Every structure is written in C-alpha cells, then in structure tokens.
Amino acid sequence: MAQIFHRSTNTLSRVSIFGAVFAIAALAYGLALANRSAWMTQSRVARDQPVPFSHKHHVGELGIDCRYCHTSVETSAFAGIPATQTCMNCHKQIWLDSPTLEPVRASFRTGESIEWVRVHDLPDYVYFNHSIHVSKGIGCSSCHGRVDTMNLTWQEASLQMEWCLSCHRHPEDHIRPRDQVFNMQWQPPSQQREMGLQLVKDYDIRVEQLTNCSICHR
C-alpha cells in the first residue's frame, strides 16, 4: 500500500504538539500576569471623589495624624471614615467660601453623608481587622503605601491573597515598633529581620496560625 502522508508529516506533528504545549504555557503565564496587573487589581489608580481630598496636603504638609480622621483604627476592624464635623472643625475657619468644599458644607447643613468612593474594597468573603494589625506593629504605609504623598488616594497594593500571605508567612520582614505604626516616613533598618523576629516574640504573634484559612475567611 502506497504511503499516504509524506515523511515530513511526522516532524510537523511533533513540532505542532510541542508548539501547542508551549503556547498553552505562554497563555497561562500571560493570564497570571494579567491577573496581577493594575488593570485587574486597580492598584495605583487614583479614585475620583466628591471632594478632591489631598492626603499629601493634610498629612504630608500639615502633619495631621492618621487617627484624627480615622478614629477607630486602633480599636475596631474598620478604620473609620471621618464625619463631616471633623472636616468642619477646620473649615469653619479656613477656606470658608471655596467652591471645592461646597459638598462638605452641604453635608454639614443637611446632615447627609458625603458619598465617598471606597479605595480599598475587599471582597465580602474576606475579613480584615485594622486594630489587630496596628497592635501587632504593622504600619499604615505597609498596606496603604505613602499616603502622605498622594493628592488623590489610590490603592497601593494588589490586595490579592498572595500579597496578604507574603506578609502572614514572614511578618518579621514587615513588622515595626508600635510607636512607629503611624509614621509614614519610617524605613526598615538594616537589621530589620533580626529586629522583626524579636518583635514577633514580644508582640506574641503566632506565625503558625497566620496562614490558617479562618484567619481571613470567616
């Protein structure tokens, strides 16, 4: 019986099979990169707000402490969004007629809350507690970035599970003294790991429990 396919068909078949494997691997890698990209996670994308509040001005230039506005960050899961009264403590006296601040004045007059756009919005199946992180020596900038340099606030980190786990597996690389938690300009020392391991013991951080599913998913 005459040969139906030319001998080169075998070579083409092998090349096609190996090419398909590499193409699938490249596609999977590309999807993984896309999943981590700012396009997907919305990291480093500034959010438009009803009032263009500048952390750079209020925190970086005026030196207002995080806790003045985020009053519950040390005691509850939610850091807290400042009430309009908090804004008006200053703006009853300065920038009284600024058109930019009219939504704040309107909120104060009517008692209706300003509808701020949430920047860090975790899925409903994820539990995050600000107070426990603060008490264990995790600084604001570790998760939120240098907010004191942001005019409009953006999400610094991906907030994906692998990002959270990278800290939960090795908290010693991120922990700092408690009195530096709210210091936006704090930088890890050259002996960060040695200091971190000691602080893990001092602050009773049980690393073996930090990767338990129930820590974040309840």
CYANA upper distance limits for C-alpha pairs under 8 A (distance plus 0.5 A):
  5 PHE  CA      9 THR  CA      6.95
  7 ARG  CA     11 THR  CA      8.10
  8 SER  CA     12 LEU  CA      6.81
  9 THR  CA     13 SER  CA      6.52
 10 ASN  CA     14 ARG  CA      6.80
 11 THR  CA     15 VAL  CA      6.67
 12 LEU  CA     16 SER  CA      6.48
 13 SER  CA     17 ILE  CA      6.66
 14 ARG  CA     18 PHE  CA      6.71
 15 VAL  CA     19 GLY  CA      6.28
 16 SER  CA     20 ALA  CA      6.50
 17 ILE  CA     21 VAL  CA      6.90
 18 PHE  CA     22 PHE  CA      6.85
 19 GLY  CA     23 ALA  CA      6.48
 20 ALA  CA     24 ILE  CA      6.59
 21 VAL  CA     25 ALA  CA      6.73
 22 PHE  CA     26 ALA  CA      6.51
 23 ALA  CA     27 LEU  CA      6.57
 24 ILE  CA     28 ALA  CA      6.64
 25 ALA  CA     29 TYR  CA      6.66
 26 ALA  CA     30 GLY  CA      6.53
 27 LEU  CA     31 LEU  CA      6.64
 28 ALA  CA     32 ALA  CA      6.69
 29 TYR  CA     33 LEU  CA      6.77
 30 GLY  CA     34 ALA  CA      6.65
 31 LEU  CA     35 ASN  CA      6.54
 32 ALA  CA     36 ARG  CA      6.99
 33 LEU  CA     37 SER  CA      6.62
 34 ALA  CA     39 TRP  CA      7.98
 34 ALA  CA     40 MET  CA      7.21
 35 ASN  CA     40 MET  CA      6.22
 35 ASN  CA     41 THR  CA      7.86
 36 ARG  CA     40 MET  CA      7.11
 36 ARG  CA     41 THR  CA      7.05
 36 ARG  CA    158 SER  CA      7.59
 37 SER  CA     41 THR  CA      6.67
 37 SER  CA     42 GLN  CA      8.35
 37 SER  CA     43 SER  CA      8.48
 38 ALA  CA     42 GLN  CA      5.23
 38 ALA  CA     43 SER  CA      5.42
 38 ALA  CA     44 ARG  CA      7.42
 38 ALA  CA     45 VAL  CA      8.12
 38 ALA  CA    158 SER  CA      8.07
 39 TRP  CA     43 SER  CA      8.26
 41 THR  CA    158 SER  CA      5.97
 41 THR  CA    159 LEU  CA      8.09
 41 THR  CA    160 GLN  CA      8.37
 42 GLN  CA    155 GLN  CA      7.60
 42 GLN  CA    158 SER  CA      7.98
 43 SER  CA    154 TRP  CA      7.32
 43 SER  CA    155 GLN  CA      5.30
 43 SER  CA    156 GLU  CA      5.90
 43 SER  CA    157 ALA  CA      6.32
 43 SER  CA    158 SER  CA      6.13
 44 ARG  CA    154 TRP  CA      5.72
 44 ARG  CA    155 GLN  CA      5.85
 44 ARG  CA    156 GLU  CA      5.78
 44 ARG  CA    157 ALA  CA      8.18
 45 VAL  CA    154 TRP  CA      5.83
 45 VAL  CA    155 GLN  CA      7.19
 46 ALA  CA    152 LEU  CA      6.16
 46 ALA  CA    153 THR  CA      6.00
 46 ALA  CA    154 TRP  CA      4.80
 46 ALA  CA    155 GLN  CA      7.98
 47 ARG  CA    117 VAL  CA      7.59
 47 ARG  CA    119 VAL  CA      7.30
 47 ARG  CA    152 LEU  CA      7.08
 47 ARG  CA    153 THR  CA      6.86
 47 ARG  CA    154 TRP  CA      6.63
 48 ASP  CA     52 PRO  CA      7.61
 48 ASP  CA    117 VAL  CA      7.88
 48 ASP  CA    152 LEU  CA      7.78
 49 GLN  CA     53 PHE  CA      8.07
 49 GLN  CA    116 TRP  CA      6.46
 49 GLN  CA    117 VAL  CA      6.39
 50 PRO  CA    103 PRO  CA      7.72
 50 PRO  CA    114 ILE  CA      7.85
 50 PRO  CA    115 GLU  CA      7.50
 50 PRO  CA    116 TRP  CA      6.87
 50 PRO  CA    117 VAL  CA      8.43
 51 VAL  CA    100 THR  CA      7.16
 51 VAL  CA    101 LEU  CA      7.24
 51 VAL  CA    103 PRO  CA      7.41
 51 VAL  CA    104 VAL  CA      8.20
 52 PRO  CA    100 THR  CA      8.25
 52 PRO  CA    151 ASN  CA      8.47
 52 PRO  CA    152 LEU  CA      7.03
 53 PHE  CA    151 ASN  CA      7.68
 53 PHE  CA    152 LEU  CA      7.03
 54 SER  CA     58 HIS  CA      6.84
 54 SER  CA    150 MET  CA      7.15
 54 SER  CA    151 ASN  CA      4.81
 54 SER  CA    152 LEU  CA      6.14
 54 SER  CA    153 THR  CA      7.94
 55 HIS  CA     59 VAL  CA      5.77
 55 HIS  CA     60 GLY  CA      7.32
 55 HIS  CA    147 VAL  CA      6.63
 55 HIS  CA    148 ASP  CA      5.84
 55 HIS  CA    149 THR  CA      7.38
 55 HIS  CA    150 MET  CA      6.22
 55 HIS  CA    151 ASN  CA      6.30
 55 HIS  CA    152 LEU  CA      7.72
 55 HIS  CA    153 THR  CA      7.68
 56 LYS  CA     60 GLY  CA      5.21
 56 LYS  CA     61 GLU  CA      6.87
 56 LYS  CA    147 VAL  CA      7.39
 56 LYS  CA    148 ASP  CA      5.00
 56 LYS  CA    149 THR  CA      5.02
 56 LYS  CA    150 MET  CA      5.48
 56 LYS  CA    151 ASN  CA      5.74
 57 HIS  CA     61 GLU  CA      5.38
 57 HIS  CA     62 LEU  CA      6.73
 57 HIS  CA    148 ASP  CA      8.14
 57 HIS  CA    151 ASN  CA      7.74
 58 HIS  CA     62 LEU  CA      5.52
 58 HIS  CA     63 GLY  CA      6.92
 58 HIS  CA     64 ILE  CA      6.38
 58 HIS  CA    148 ASP  CA      8.37
 59 VAL  CA     63 GLY  CA      5.10
 59 VAL  CA     64 ILE  CA      5.30
 59 VAL  CA     65 ASP  CA      7.13
 59 VAL  CA     66 CYS  CA      8.02
 59 VAL  CA    147 VAL  CA      8.48
 59 VAL  CA    148 ASP  CA      5.71
 60 GLY  CA     64 ILE  CA      8.30
 60 GLY  CA    148 ASP  CA      5.00
 60 GLY  CA    149 THR  CA      6.81
 64 ILE  CA     68 TYR  CA      7.45
 65 ASP  CA     69 CYS  CA      8.35
 65 ASP  CA    182 PHE  CA      7.98
 66 CYS  CA     70 HIS  CA      6.45
 66 CYS  CA    182 PHE  CA      7.33
 67 ARG  CA     71 THR  CA      5.44
 67 ARG  CA     72 SER  CA      8.09
 67 ARG  CA     73 VAL  CA      7.51
 69 CYS  CA     80 GLY  CA      8.09
 69 CYS  CA     81 ILE  CA      7.37
 69 CYS  CA     82 PRO  CA      5.41
 69 CYS  CA     86 THR  CA      7.45
 70 HIS  CA     79 ALA  CA      5.81
 70 HIS  CA     80 GLY  CA      5.38
 70 HIS  CA     81 ILE  CA      6.46
 70 HIS  CA     82 PRO  CA      6.66
 71 THR  CA     79 ALA  CA      7.28
 71 THR  CA     80 GLY  CA      6.63
 71 THR  CA     82 PRO  CA      8.05
 72 SER  CA     76 SER  CA      6.14
 72 SER  CA     78 PHE  CA      7.20
 72 SER  CA     79 ALA  CA      5.62
 72 SER  CA     80 GLY  CA      6.09
 73 VAL  CA     77 ALA  CA      7.62
 73 VAL  CA     78 PHE  CA      6.80
 73 VAL  CA     79 ALA  CA      4.38
 73 VAL  CA     80 GLY  CA      7.15
 73 VAL  CA    130 HIS  CA      6.24
 73 VAL  CA    131 SER  CA      6.12
 73 VAL  CA    134 VAL  CA      8.20
 74 GLU  CA     79 ALA  CA      8.11
 74 GLU  CA    130 HIS  CA      7.43
 74 GLU  CA    131 SER  CA      5.01
 74 GLU  CA    132 ILE  CA      8.34
 74 GLU  CA    134 VAL  CA      6.79
 74 GLU  CA    135 SER  CA      7.75
 75 THR  CA    130 HIS  CA      8.47
 75 THR  CA    131 SER  CA      5.68
 76 SER  CA    129 ASN  CA      7.33
 76 SER  CA    130 HIS  CA      6.98
 76 SER  CA    131 SER  CA      5.78
 77 ALA  CA    128 PHE  CA      7.00
 77 ALA  CA    129 ASN  CA      4.30
 77 ALA  CA    130 HIS  CA      5.29
 77 ALA  CA    131 SER  CA      6.26
 77 ALA  CA    132 ILE  CA      8.32
 78 PHE  CA    129 ASN  CA      7.16
 78 PHE  CA    130 HIS  CA      6.61
 78 PHE  CA    131 SER  CA      8.45
 79 ALA  CA    130 HIS  CA      6.73
 79 ALA  CA    131 SER  CA      8.45
 82 PRO  CA     86 THR  CA      6.55
 82 PRO  CA     87 CYS  CA      8.00
 83 ALA  CA     87 CYS  CA      7.65
 83 ALA  CA    113 SER  CA      8.33
 84 THR  CA     88 MET  CA      6.75
 84 THR  CA    104 VAL  CA      6.97
 84 THR  CA    107 SER  CA      7.18
 84 THR  CA    108 PHE  CA      6.52
 84 THR  CA    113 SER  CA      7.83
 84 THR  CA    114 ILE  CA      8.28
 85 GLN  CA     89 ASN  CA      6.62
 85 GLN  CA    108 PHE  CA      7.36
 86 THR  CA     90 CYS  CA      8.21
 87 CYS  CA     91 HIS  CA      6.72
 87 CYS  CA    104 VAL  CA      8.09
 88 MET  CA     92 LYS  CA      5.72
 88 MET  CA    104 VAL  CA      8.26
 88 MET  CA    105 ARG  CA      8.28
 88 MET  CA    108 PHE  CA      8.26
 89 ASN  CA     93 GLN  CA      8.36
 90 CYS  CA     94 ILE  CA      6.82
 91 HIS  CA     95 TRP  CA      6.52
 91 HIS  CA     96 LEU  CA      6.63
 92 LYS  CA     96 LEU  CA      6.67
 95 TRP  CA    101 LEU  CA      8.34
 97 ASP  CA    101 LEU  CA      8.27
 97 ASP  CA    102 GLU  CA      8.39
 98 SER  CA    102 GLU  CA      7.35
101 LEU  CA    105 ARG  CA      6.98
102 GLU  CA    106 ALA  CA      6.44
103 PRO  CA    107 SER  CA      6.55
103 PRO  CA    114 ILE  CA      7.72
104 VAL  CA    108 PHE  CA      6.76
104 VAL  CA    114 ILE  CA      7.72
105 ARG  CA    109 ARG  CA      6.67
106 ALA  CA    110 THR  CA      6.57
107 SER  CA    111 GLY  CA      5.85
107 SER  CA    112 GLU  CA      5.57
107 SER  CA    113 SER  CA      6.34
107 SER  CA    114 ILE  CA      6.82
108 PHE  CA    112 GLU  CA      7.91
119 VAL  CA    153 THR  CA      7.80
119 VAL  CA    154 TRP  CA      6.83
119 VAL  CA    155 GLN  CA      6.55
120 HIS  CA    155 GLN  CA      6.64
122 LEU  CA    126 VAL  CA      6.87
122 LEU  CA    159 LEU  CA      8.02
125 TYR  CA    217 HIS  CA      6.49
125 TYR  CA    218 ARG  CA      7.68
126 VAL  CA    216 CYS  CA      6.05
126 VAL  CA    217 HIS  CA      5.74
126 VAL  CA    218 ARG  CA      7.91
127 TYR  CA    215 ILE  CA      8.23
127 TYR  CA    216 CYS  CA      5.35
127 TYR  CA    217 HIS  CA      6.37
127 TYR  CA    218 ARG  CA      7.23
128 PHE  CA    216 CYS  CA      7.01
129 ASN  CA    133 HIS  CA      7.36
130 HIS  CA    134 VAL  CA      6.76
131 SER  CA    135 SER  CA      6.60
132 ILE  CA    136 LYS  CA      6.64
133 HIS  CA    137 GLY  CA      6.91
133 HIS  CA    138 ILE  CA      5.80
133 HIS  CA    139 GLY  CA      8.41
134 VAL  CA    138 ILE  CA      5.89
134 VAL  CA    139 GLY  CA      7.12
134 VAL  CA    140 CYS  CA      8.40
134 VAL  CA    178 ARG  CA      7.94
134 VAL  CA    181 VAL  CA      7.14
135 SER  CA    178 ARG  CA      7.41
136 LYS  CA    175 ILE  CA      7.99
136 LYS  CA    178 ARG  CA      7.74
136 LYS  CA    203 TYR  CA      6.43
136 LYS  CA    205 ILE  CA      7.75
137 GLY  CA    175 ILE  CA      5.75
137 GLY  CA    176 ARG  CA      5.60
137 GLY  CA    177 PRO  CA      6.19
137 GLY  CA    178 ARG  CA      5.30
137 GLY  CA    180 GLN  CA      8.42
137 GLY  CA    181 VAL  CA      6.54
137 GLY  CA    203 TYR  CA      8.45
138 ILE  CA    142 SER  CA      7.20
138 ILE  CA    174 HIS  CA      7.26
138 ILE  CA    175 ILE  CA      5.70
138 ILE  CA    176 ARG  CA      6.75
138 ILE  CA    178 ARG  CA      8.33
138 ILE  CA    181 VAL  CA      6.61
139 GLY  CA    143 CYS  CA      8.00
139 GLY  CA    175 ILE  CA      7.99
139 GLY  CA    176 ARG  CA      7.47
139 GLY  CA    180 GLN  CA      7.56
139 GLY  CA    181 VAL  CA      4.48
139 GLY  CA    182 PHE  CA      6.52
139 GLY  CA    183 ASN  CA      7.96
139 GLY  CA    184 MET  CA      8.40
140 CYS  CA    144 HIS  CA      6.40
140 CYS  CA    145 GLY  CA      7.85
140 CYS  CA    181 VAL  CA      6.78
140 CYS  CA    182 PHE  CA      6.51
140 CYS  CA    183 ASN  CA      8.43
140 CYS  CA    184 MET  CA      7.69
141 SER  CA    145 GLY  CA      4.71
141 SER  CA    146 ARG  CA      5.93
141 SER  CA    147 VAL  CA      7.48
141 SER  CA    182 PHE  CA      8.48
141 SER  CA    184 MET  CA      6.38
142 SER  CA    174 HIS  CA      7.71
143 CYS  CA    156 GLU  CA      7.72
143 CYS  CA    157 ALA  CA      7.11
144 HIS  CA    155 GLN  CA      7.14
144 HIS  CA    156 GLU  CA      6.14
144 HIS  CA    157 ALA  CA      7.59
145 GLY  CA    155 GLN  CA      8.49
145 GLY  CA    156 GLU  CA      5.94
145 GLY  CA    157 ALA  CA      8.14
146 ARG  CA    150 MET  CA      7.62
146 ARG  CA    184 MET  CA      6.75
146 ARG  CA    185 GLN  CA      8.36
147 VAL  CA    153 THR  CA      7.43
147 VAL  CA    184 MET  CA      8.13
148 ASP  CA    184 MET  CA      7.34
150 MET  CA    154 TRP  CA      8.11
157 ALA  CA    163 TRP  CA      8.35
158 SER  CA    163 TRP  CA      7.42
159 LEU  CA    163 TRP  CA      6.67
159 LEU  CA    164 CYS  CA      7.33
160 GLN  CA    164 CYS  CA      7.17
161 MET  CA    165 LEU  CA      6.66
162 GLU  CA    166 SER  CA      6.60
163 TRP  CA    167 CYS  CA      7.57
164 CYS  CA    168 HIS  CA      6.83
165 LEU  CA    169 ARG  CA      6.30
165 LEU  CA    211 THR  CA      7.41
166 SER  CA    170 HIS  CA      6.97
167 CYS  CA    171 PRO  CA      5.53
167 CYS  CA    173 ASP  CA      7.99
167 CYS  CA    174 HIS  CA      7.39
168 HIS  CA    207 VAL  CA      7.56
168 HIS  CA    210 LEU  CA      5.93
168 HIS  CA    211 THR  CA      6.86
169 ARG  CA    207 VAL  CA      7.31
169 ARG  CA    210 LEU  CA      7.51
169 ARG  CA    211 THR  CA      7.34
170 HIS  CA    174 HIS  CA      8.22
170 HIS  CA    207 VAL  CA      8.27
171 PRO  CA    175 ILE  CA      6.43
171 PRO  CA    196 GLY  CA      7.91
171 PRO  CA    200 VAL  CA      7.97
171 PRO  CA    207 VAL  CA      8.10
172 GLU  CA    192 GLN  CA      8.09
172 GLU  CA    193 ARG  CA      6.28
172 GLU  CA    194 GLU  CA      8.44
172 GLU  CA    195 MET  CA      8.15
172 GLU  CA    196 GLY  CA      4.50
172 GLU  CA    197 LEU  CA      5.65
172 GLU  CA    199 LEU  CA      8.02
172 GLU  CA    200 VAL  CA      6.92
173 ASP  CA    192 GLN  CA      7.03
173 ASP  CA    193 ARG  CA      6.13
173 ASP  CA    196 GLY  CA      6.69
174 HIS  CA    196 GLY  CA      7.77
175 ILE  CA    196 GLY  CA      6.19
175 ILE  CA    199 LEU  CA      7.75
175 ILE  CA    200 VAL  CA      8.20
176 ARG  CA    180 GLN  CA      7.08
176 ARG  CA    181 VAL  CA      7.33
176 ARG  CA    188 PRO  CA      8.15
176 ARG  CA    196 GLY  CA      7.39
176 ARG  CA    199 LEU  CA      8.04
177 PRO  CA    181 VAL  CA      7.38
177 PRO  CA    199 LEU  CA      7.90
180 GLN  CA    186 TRP  CA      7.35
188 PRO  CA    192 GLN  CA      6.21
191 GLN  CA    195 MET  CA      6.66
192 GLN  CA    196 GLY  CA      6.20
193 ARG  CA    197 LEU  CA      6.57
194 GLU  CA    198 GLN  CA      6.98
195 MET  CA    199 LEU  CA      6.72
196 GLY  CA    200 VAL  CA      6.56
197 LEU  CA    201 LYS  CA      7.13
198 GLN  CA    202 ASP  CA      6.71
199 LEU  CA    203 TYR  CA      6.28
200 VAL  CA    204 ASP  CA      6.53
200 VAL  CA    205 ILE  CA      5.65
200 VAL  CA    206 ARG  CA      8.35
201 LYS  CA    205 ILE  CA      6.88
206 ARG  CA    210 LEU  CA      7.36
207 VAL  CA    211 THR  CA      8.24
208 GLU  CA    212 ASN  CA      8.44
209 GLN  CA    215 ILE  CA      8.26
210 LEU  CA    215 ILE  CA      7.01
211 THR  CA    215 ILE  CA      7.66
212 ASN  CA    216 CYS  CA      8.49
213 CYS  CA    217 HIS  CA      6.35
214 SER  CA    218 ARG  CA      6.02
